[in-house]
Amino acid sequence: MTPEQLALIHDRAFTRQRAWSAAEFRELLAQASIRLLHRGQAFLLLRLLPPEMEILTLAVAPAARRQGLALALLDDTEMLARDQGVNRLFLEVAAGNAPAVGLYVRAGFAKTGLRPAYYTHKDGTRDDALIMERVLTA
């Protein structure tokens, strides 16, 4: 996927928060620690920091939702993590994004912390970020 395609999907997926630009995706993808996983109109961007891996963003175009793409990408992430010797996955997600929080809980992530008023929405309102992690066992 090109940075432009990523930015378009991200913009469609994140209607309340500022979407990342193609330039931001280009800059991230140029970093050696960044990995991109994608399936159709969905992608997951992560940072590999062995023995940890951070999920930076997971975006699914609205027309492609409810098709299992997000869970499949999380499964792909786990396989990549295991291949890279990673034993801990972590992420931040908007506390008010119930579908995303539910997805991560279903995928085995647990809430481990909170960043108050971390996200600023397009309308100026703020939302806490939940810090979630999943420990991979052998």
N, C-alpha and C positions, 0 to 999 in steps of 0.2 A: 504494500500500500504506500502511496506517496504521502508526503506531509500534507498536501492539499486535500487528499481523500480523508486522511485522519481528522483534519480540522473540520471538514464538512460533517462527518459522522459525529464528532464531539459536539459541534454546535447544535445539531439536531437532538442529541441525547441529553444535553444539559441545558434545559430551557431557563432555569432559574439562576444558574451561576454563569460567570463569564466563561465562554468556551476558549480553549487554547487555540492560538493562531497556527497557520502553517509554518511560520518562521520559528515559533516555539517548538513545534514538533521536529523541525529540521535540526534545530540546535540540540535537542535531546537525543535524537537518533544518531548524531555524530559522536556521542559519548560512548566510550568502550564498554561501560558497565550497563548500558541500556539494552533491553531486549524487547522486541515487538512480537506479539502473537496475534494472529487474526484468523477469523472464520467469517466469510461472507461480509455482511455489513456490521461486523462487530470486531472490536480489537481490545487488547489488553497490553498496556505498556508497563514494564517493570524495570527495577534497578537491581542488578545482581551485586550483592555485597557479602560474599561467603564469610561466615556460614549463614547469612541471612539474605532475604530477598524482599524488596519492598514493591508492592503494587502501587504504581503511581496513578493510573486511571484505567477504568474499564468502561467502555462505551458501546452501546448497541443502538443502532438506528431504530427509531420508533416502529417502522414497518417490519423490522426483523425481530421484534421482541416476542417473548413467549414461545420460542422455538428451541430453547435449550442451549443457545449459543454462549451465554454468559457462564453457565455451569461447565460447558465443554472447555471454554478458555481457562477456567479455574483448574480443571483436570489437567489441561496441557501445562499450566503453570506448575502444578505439583510434579509432573513428570520431569520438566526442565529442572526444577529445584533439586529433585533427587539426583539427577544426572550430574549436577554441579556441586553436590555435596552440601546443599543447603538444608538446614534443619529447622528453620523458623521463617515463616512468611508473615509480613505485617502490612498494614494499610491504615489509612484514615478515610472515613466516610461521614458525610453529613448526617447528624443525628436525626434530622427530620426526613431523611430519605428512607422511609420504611421499606420499600421494595428492595433497595440495595442492602440494607442492614439484614433483612430476612434472607436474601441470597447468600450473604457471607456466613450467616449462622448455619444455614443448610449445608454450606460447603465446609463446615467444621471450624470456623473462626469464632473466637471468644472476645468479648469486650474486655480490654485491659486498661483503658484510660480515657481521658476526656481533655479536649482542648477547647475551652470556652470561647464562644464567638469567633471561631477560626475562619469560617467561610462568610464571605460577603456576597449577597445575592444582587442581581441586577437592579432590584427595586430598593436596595440599600439596607434591607433587613439582614440580620446576622444569624448564623446557625452554628451550633457546637459541632466539633468533629469528634466522633468516636474513634479511638485507637483500638484496632482489633488485631489479633494475631492467631496464627495456627502453628502449632508445633508438630513437625513431621516426625513420626516414630519410624524406627528401622523396620 
